[in-house]
Amino acid sequence: MASYTGDRTIDGISVLVDGKPLSPHYDQLRLTEHGFEWSYEGPEPAQLAFALLYDHLHDAAAAKALHESFMRRVVANFDNEWELSSADLDEAVAALRSGQRA
């Protein structure tokens, strides 16, 4: 089970999966050149949403289809420090696919 963590400090933003930097997966979808951010809208939080989903699902089409709603319903609620498990991502994806609030 993977563990995803994010940390925003005065020195910048860090997003890790199992202790290693999360790839933005630009080879699958490039929304920005400026890395990750977490908020309600914009290319950087959208890139984070896509990267989290793609890393977890290993399915570019599904990650592309879900990343905007995942950004607004999950990423927008992240604090300066956050953590998600694979189980958390499974639950969020199931809720998004069923039309429920993630």
CNS distance restraints for C-alpha pairs under 8 A (distance, minus, plus):
assign (resid   1 and name CA) (resid  85 and name CA) 6.91 0.50 0.50
assign (resid   1 and name CA) (resid  86 and name CA) 5.57 0.50 0.50
assign (resid   1 and name CA) (resid  87 and name CA) 7.63 0.50 0.50
assign (resid   2 and name CA) (resid  17 and name CA) 6.65 0.50 0.50
assign (resid   2 and name CA) (resid  18 and name CA) 5.96 0.50 0.50
assign (resid   2 and name CA) (resid  85 and name CA) 5.83 0.50 0.50
assign (resid   2 and name CA) (resid  86 and name CA) 5.32 0.50 0.50
assign (resid   3 and name CA) (resid  17 and name CA) 5.60 0.50 0.50
assign (resid   3 and name CA) (resid  18 and name CA) 5.18 0.50 0.50
assign (resid   3 and name CA) (resid  83 and name CA) 7.05 0.50 0.50
assign (resid   3 and name CA) (resid  84 and name CA) 5.95 0.50 0.50
assign (resid   3 and name CA) (resid  85 and name CA) 4.62 0.50 0.50
assign (resid   3 and name CA) (resid  86 and name CA) 6.51 0.50 0.50
assign (resid   4 and name CA) (resid  15 and name CA) 7.27 0.50 0.50
assign (resid   4 and name CA) (resid  16 and name CA) 5.65 0.50 0.50
assign (resid   4 and name CA) (resid  17 and name CA) 4.48 0.50 0.50
assign (resid   4 and name CA) (resid  18 and name CA) 6.42 0.50 0.50
assign (resid   4 and name CA) (resid  83 and name CA) 5.51 0.50 0.50
assign (resid   4 and name CA) (resid  84 and name CA) 5.05 0.50 0.50
assign (resid   4 and name CA) (resid  85 and name CA) 6.11 0.50 0.50
assign (resid   5 and name CA) (resid  15 and name CA) 5.67 0.50 0.50
assign (resid   5 and name CA) (resid  16 and name CA) 5.25 0.50 0.50
assign (resid   5 and name CA) (resid  17 and name CA) 6.52 0.50 0.50
assign (resid   5 and name CA) (resid  81 and name CA) 7.39 0.50 0.50
assign (resid   5 and name CA) (resid  82 and name CA) 5.56 0.50 0.50
assign (resid   5 and name CA) (resid  83 and name CA) 4.31 0.50 0.50
assign (resid   5 and name CA) (resid  84 and name CA) 6.43 0.50 0.50
assign (resid   6 and name CA) (resid  13 and name CA) 7.30 0.50 0.50
assign (resid   6 and name CA) (resid  14 and name CA) 5.58 0.50 0.50
assign (resid   6 and name CA) (resid  15 and name CA) 4.38 0.50 0.50
assign (resid   6 and name CA) (resid  16 and name CA) 6.41 0.50 0.50
assign (resid   6 and name CA) (resid  80 and name CA) 7.41 0.50 0.50
assign (resid   6 and name CA) (resid  81 and name CA) 5.47 0.50 0.50
assign (resid   6 and name CA) (resid  82 and name CA) 5.18 0.50 0.50
assign (resid   6 and name CA) (resid  83 and name CA) 6.46 0.50 0.50
assign (resid   7 and name CA) (resid  13 and name CA) 5.75 0.50 0.50
assign (resid   7 and name CA) (resid  14 and name CA) 5.21 0.50 0.50
assign (resid   7 and name CA) (resid  15 and name CA) 6.57 0.50 0.50
assign (resid   7 and name CA) (resid  80 and name CA) 5.64 0.50 0.50
assign (resid   7 and name CA) (resid  81 and name CA) 4.49 0.50 0.50
assign (resid   7 and name CA) (resid  82 and name CA) 6.71 0.50 0.50
assign (resid   8 and name CA) (resid  12 and name CA) 5.84 0.50 0.50
assign (resid   8 and name CA) (resid  13 and name CA) 4.53 0.50 0.50
assign (resid   8 and name CA) (resid  14 and name CA) 6.53 0.50 0.50
assign (resid   8 and name CA) (resid  80 and name CA) 4.98 0.50 0.50
assign (resid   8 and name CA) (resid  81 and name CA) 6.43 0.50 0.50
assign (resid   9 and name CA) (resid  13 and name CA) 6.38 0.50 0.50
assign (resid   9 and name CA) (resid  80 and name CA) 7.48 0.50 0.50
assign (resid  13 and name CA) (resid  36 and name CA) 7.33 0.50 0.50
assign (resid  13 and name CA) (resid  37 and name CA) 7.31 0.50 0.50
assign (resid  14 and name CA) (resid  21 and name CA) 7.39 0.50 0.50
assign (resid  15 and name CA) (resid  21 and name CA) 5.91 0.50 0.50
assign (resid  15 and name CA) (resid  22 and name CA) 5.80 0.50 0.50
assign (resid  15 and name CA) (resid  36 and name CA) 7.84 0.50 0.50
assign (resid  16 and name CA) (resid  20 and name CA) 5.00 0.50 0.50
assign (resid  16 and name CA) (resid  21 and name CA) 4.37 0.50 0.50
assign (resid  16 and name CA) (resid  22 and name CA) 4.96 0.50 0.50
assign (resid  17 and name CA) (resid  21 and name CA) 6.19 0.50 0.50
assign (resid  17 and name CA) (resid  22 and name CA) 5.48 0.50 0.50
assign (resid  22 and name CA) (resid  51 and name CA) 7.45 0.50 0.50
assign (resid  22 and name CA) (resid  52 and name CA) 7.89 0.50 0.50
assign (resid  23 and name CA) (resid  51 and name CA) 6.76 0.50 0.50
assign (resid  24 and name CA) (resid  35 and name CA) 7.17 0.50 0.50
assign (resid  24 and name CA) (resid  36 and name CA) 7.84 0.50 0.50
assign (resid  24 and name CA) (resid  47 and name CA) 6.58 0.50 0.50
assign (resid  24 and name CA) (resid  48 and name CA) 6.85 0.50 0.50
assign (resid  24 and name CA) (resid  50 and name CA) 7.91 0.50 0.50
assign (resid  24 and name CA) (resid  51 and name CA) 5.15 0.50 0.50
assign (resid  25 and name CA) (resid  29 and name CA) 6.56 0.50 0.50
assign (resid  25 and name CA) (resid  30 and name CA) 7.58 0.50 0.50
assign (resid  25 and name CA) (resid  51 and name CA) 5.88 0.50 0.50
assign (resid  25 and name CA) (resid  54 and name CA) 7.72 0.50 0.50
assign (resid  26 and name CA) (resid  30 and name CA) 4.63 0.50 0.50
assign (resid  26 and name CA) (resid  31 and name CA) 7.93 0.50 0.50
assign (resid  28 and name CA) (resid  60 and name CA) 6.42 0.50 0.50
assign (resid  29 and name CA) (resid  47 and name CA) 7.97 0.50 0.50
assign (resid  29 and name CA) (resid  50 and name CA) 7.84 0.50 0.50
assign (resid  29 and name CA) (resid  64 and name CA) 7.83 0.50 0.50
assign (resid  30 and name CA) (resid  47 and name CA) 7.27 0.50 0.50
assign (resid  31 and name CA) (resid  43 and name CA) 5.45 0.50 0.50
assign (resid  31 and name CA) (resid  44 and name CA) 7.28 0.50 0.50
assign (resid  31 and name CA) (resid  46 and name CA) 7.18 0.50 0.50
assign (resid  31 and name CA) (resid  47 and name CA) 5.84 0.50 0.50
assign (resid  32 and name CA) (resid  43 and name CA) 5.60 0.50 0.50
assign (resid  32 and name CA) (resid  44 and name CA) 6.13 0.50 0.50
assign (resid  32 and name CA) (resid  47 and name CA) 6.89 0.50 0.50
assign (resid  34 and name CA) (resid  44 and name CA) 6.68 0.50 0.50
assign (resid  35 and name CA) (resid  44 and name CA) 6.02 0.50 0.50
assign (resid  35 and name CA) (resid  47 and name CA) 7.45 0.50 0.50
assign (resid  35 and name CA) (resid  48 and name CA) 7.90 0.50 0.50
assign (resid  36 and name CA) (resid  44 and name CA) 4.72 0.50 0.50
assign (resid  36 and name CA) (resid  45 and name CA) 5.89 0.50 0.50
assign (resid  36 and name CA) (resid  47 and name CA) 6.37 0.50 0.50
assign (resid  36 and name CA) (resid  48 and name CA) 5.32 0.50 0.50
assign (resid  37 and name CA) (resid  44 and name CA) 5.07 0.50 0.50
assign (resid  37 and name CA) (resid  45 and name CA) 4.81 0.50 0.50
assign (resid  37 and name CA) (resid  48 and name CA) 6.82 0.50 0.50
assign (resid  38 and name CA) (resid  44 and name CA) 7.27 0.50 0.50
assign (resid  38 and name CA) (resid  45 and name CA) 4.72 0.50 0.50
assign (resid  38 and name CA) (resid  48 and name CA) 7.36 0.50 0.50
assign (resid  38 and name CA) (resid  75 and name CA) 5.63 0.50 0.50
assign (resid  38 and name CA) (resid  76 and name CA) 5.90 0.50 0.50
assign (resid  38 and name CA) (resid  78 and name CA) 6.63 0.50 0.50
assign (resid  39 and name CA) (resid  45 and name CA) 5.91 0.50 0.50
assign (resid  39 and name CA) (resid  71 and name CA) 7.65 0.50 0.50
assign (resid  39 and name CA) (resid  72 and name CA) 7.79 0.50 0.50
assign (resid  39 and name CA) (resid  75 and name CA) 6.32 0.50 0.50
assign (resid  39 and name CA) (resid  76 and name CA) 4.28 0.50 0.50
assign (resid  39 and name CA) (resid  77 and name CA) 7.30 0.50 0.50
assign (resid  39 and name CA) (resid  78 and name CA) 7.62 0.50 0.50
assign (resid  40 and name CA) (resid  45 and name CA) 7.30 0.50 0.50
assign (resid  40 and name CA) (resid  71 and name CA) 6.53 0.50 0.50
assign (resid  40 and name CA) (resid  72 and name CA) 5.17 0.50 0.50
assign (resid  40 and name CA) (resid  75 and name CA) 7.14 0.50 0.50
assign (resid  40 and name CA) (resid  76 and name CA) 4.41 0.50 0.50
assign (resid  40 and name CA) (resid  77 and name CA) 7.96 0.50 0.50
assign (resid  41 and name CA) (resid  45 and name CA) 6.36 0.50 0.50
assign (resid  41 and name CA) (resid  46 and name CA) 6.97 0.50 0.50
assign (resid  41 and name CA) (resid  71 and name CA) 7.19 0.50 0.50
assign (resid  41 and name CA) (resid  72 and name CA) 6.90 0.50 0.50
assign (resid  41 and name CA) (resid  76 and name CA) 7.72 0.50 0.50
assign (resid  42 and name CA) (resid  46 and name CA) 6.19 0.50 0.50
assign (resid  43 and name CA) (resid  47 and name CA) 5.99 0.50 0.50
assign (resid  44 and name CA) (resid  48 and name CA) 6.33 0.50 0.50
assign (resid  45 and name CA) (resid  49 and name CA) 6.12 0.50 0.50
assign (resid  45 and name CA) (resid  71 and name CA) 6.39 0.50 0.50
assign (resid  45 and name CA) (resid  75 and name CA) 6.96 0.50 0.50
assign (resid  45 and name CA) (resid  76 and name CA) 7.94 0.50 0.50
assign (resid  46 and name CA) (resid  50 and name CA) 6.12 0.50 0.50
assign (resid  46 and name CA) (resid  67 and name CA) 6.46 0.50 0.50
assign (resid  46 and name CA) (resid  68 and name CA) 6.31 0.50 0.50
assign (resid  46 and name CA) (resid  71 and name CA) 5.87 0.50 0.50
assign (resid  47 and name CA) (resid  51 and name CA) 5.99 0.50 0.50
assign (resid  48 and name CA) (resid  52 and name CA) 6.08 0.50 0.50
assign (resid  48 and name CA) (resid  71 and name CA) 7.90 0.50 0.50
assign (resid  48 and name CA) (resid  75 and name CA) 7.93 0.50 0.50
assign (resid  49 and name CA) (resid  53 and name CA) 6.19 0.50 0.50
assign (resid  49 and name CA) (resid  67 and name CA) 5.22 0.50 0.50
assign (resid  49 and name CA) (resid  68 and name CA) 7.34 0.50 0.50
assign (resid  49 and name CA) (resid  70 and name CA) 6.18 0.50 0.50
assign (resid  49 and name CA) (resid  71 and name CA) 5.28 0.50 0.50
assign (resid  49 and name CA) (resid  75 and name CA) 6.61 0.50 0.50
assign (resid  50 and name CA) (resid  54 and name CA) 5.90 0.50 0.50
assign (resid  50 and name CA) (resid  63 and name CA) 5.60 0.50 0.50
assign (resid  50 and name CA) (resid  64 and name CA) 6.47 0.50 0.50
assign (resid  50 and name CA) (resid  66 and name CA) 7.86 0.50 0.50
assign (resid  50 and name CA) (resid  67 and name CA) 4.96 0.50 0.50
assign (resid  51 and name CA) (resid  55 and name CA) 5.85 0.50 0.50
assign (resid  51 and name CA) (resid  63 and name CA) 7.95 0.50 0.50
assign (resid  52 and name CA) (resid  56 and name CA) 6.16 0.50 0.50
assign (resid  53 and name CA) (resid  57 and name CA) 5.78 0.50 0.50
assign (resid  53 and name CA) (resid  58 and name CA) 7.76 0.50 0.50
assign (resid  53 and name CA) (resid  63 and name CA) 5.18 0.50 0.50
assign (resid  53 and name CA) (resid  66 and name CA) 7.94 0.50 0.50
assign (resid  53 and name CA) (resid  67 and name CA) 7.06 0.50 0.50
assign (resid  53 and name CA) (resid  89 and name CA) 7.70 0.50 0.50
assign (resid  54 and name CA) (resid  58 and name CA) 5.01 0.50 0.50
assign (resid  54 and name CA) (resid  59 and name CA) 5.80 0.50 0.50
assign (resid  54 and name CA) (resid  60 and name CA) 5.84 0.50 0.50
assign (resid  54 and name CA) (resid  62 and name CA) 7.83 0.50 0.50
assign (resid  54 and name CA) (resid  63 and name CA) 5.24 0.50 0.50
assign (resid  56 and name CA) (resid  86 and name CA) 6.98 0.50 0.50
assign (resid  56 and name CA) (resid  89 and name CA) 7.47 0.50 0.50
assign (resid  57 and name CA) (resid  62 and name CA) 7.65 0.50 0.50
assign (resid  57 and name CA) (resid  63 and name CA) 7.27 0.50 0.50
assign (resid  59 and name CA) (resid  63 and name CA) 6.20 0.50 0.50
assign (resid  60 and name CA) (resid  64 and name CA) 5.97 0.50 0.50
assign (resid  61 and name CA) (resid  65 and name CA) 6.17 0.50 0.50
assign (resid  62 and name CA) (resid  66 and name CA) 6.15 0.50 0.50
assign (resid  63 and name CA) (resid  67 and name CA) 5.62 0.50 0.50
assign (resid  64 and name CA) (resid  68 and name CA) 7.96 0.50 0.50
assign (resid  66 and name CA) (resid  70 and name CA) 5.98 0.50 0.50
assign (resid  66 and name CA) (resid  93 and name CA) 7.84 0.50 0.50
assign (resid  66 and name CA) (resid  96 and name CA) 7.39 0.50 0.50
assign (resid  67 and name CA) (resid  71 and name CA) 5.90 0.50 0.50
assign (resid  68 and name CA) (resid  72 and name CA) 6.42 0.50 0.50
assign (resid  69 and name CA) (resid  73 and name CA) 5.94 0.50 0.50
assign (resid  69 and name CA) (resid  96 and name CA) 7.32 0.50 0.50
assign (resid  70 and name CA) (resid  74 and name CA) 5.34 0.50 0.50
assign (resid  70 and name CA) (resid  75 and name CA) 6.56 0.50 0.50
assign (resid  70 and name CA) (resid  92 and name CA) 7.74 0.50 0.50
assign (resid  70 and name CA) (resid  93 and name CA) 7.92 0.50 0.50
assign (resid  70 and name CA) (resid  96 and name CA) 7.40 0.50 0.50
assign (resid  70 and name CA) (resid 102 and name CA) 7.74 0.50 0.50
assign (resid  71 and name CA) (resid  75 and name CA) 4.63 0.50 0.50
assign (resid  71 and name CA) (resid  76 and name CA) 5.99 0.50 0.50
assign (resid  72 and name CA) (resid  76 and name CA) 5.29 0.50 0.50
assign (resid  73 and name CA) (resid  77 and name CA) 7.07 0.50 0.50
assign (resid  73 and name CA) (resid 101 and name CA) 7.14 0.50 0.50
assign (resid  73 and name CA) (resid 102 and name CA) 5.94 0.50 0.50
assign (resid  74 and name CA) (resid  78 and name CA) 7.05 0.50 0.50
assign (resid  74 and name CA) (resid  92 and name CA) 7.73 0.50 0.50
assign (resid  74 and name CA) (resid 102 and name CA) 6.65 0.50 0.50
assign (resid  78 and name CA) (resid  82 and name CA) 5.97 0.50 0.50
assign (resid  84 and name CA) (resid  88 and name CA) 5.73 0.50 0.50
assign (resid  84 and name CA) (resid  89 and name CA) 6.89 0.50 0.50
assign (resid  85 and name CA) (resid  89 and name CA) 6.44 0.50 0.50
assign (resid  86 and name CA) (resid  90 and name CA) 6.15 0.50 0.50
assign (resid  87 and name CA) (resid  91 and name CA) 6.18 0.50 0.50
assign (resid  88 and name CA) (resid  92 and name CA) 6.21 0.50 0.50
assign (resid  89 and name CA) (resid  93 and name CA) 6.03 0.50 0.50
assign (resid  90 and name CA) (resid  94 and name CA) 6.11 0.50 0.50
assign (resid  91 and name CA) (resid  95 and name CA) 6.21 0.50 0.50
assign (resid  91 and name CA) (resid 102 and name CA) 7.50 0.50 0.50
assign (resid  92 and name CA) (resid  96 and name CA) 6.15 0.50 0.50
assign (resid  92 and name CA) (resid 102 and name CA) 4.81 0.50 0.50
assign (resid  93 and name CA) (resid  97 and name CA) 6.09 0.50 0.50
assign (resid  93 and name CA) (resid 102 and name CA) 7.48 0.50 0.50
assign (resid  94 and name CA) (resid  98 and name CA) 6.17 0.50 0.50
assign (resid  95 and name CA) (resid  99 and name CA) 6.06 0.50 0.50
assign (resid  95 and name CA) (resid 100 and name CA) 4.83 0.50 0.50
assign (resid  95 and name CA) (resid 101 and name CA) 6.10 0.50 0.50
assign (resid  95 and name CA) (resid 102 and name CA) 5.11 0.50 0.50
assign (resid  96 and name CA) (resid 100 and name CA) 5.85 0.50 0.50
assign (resid  96 and name CA) (resid 101 and name CA) 6.76 0.50 0.50
assign (resid  96 and name CA) (resid 102 and name CA) 5.97 0.50 0.50
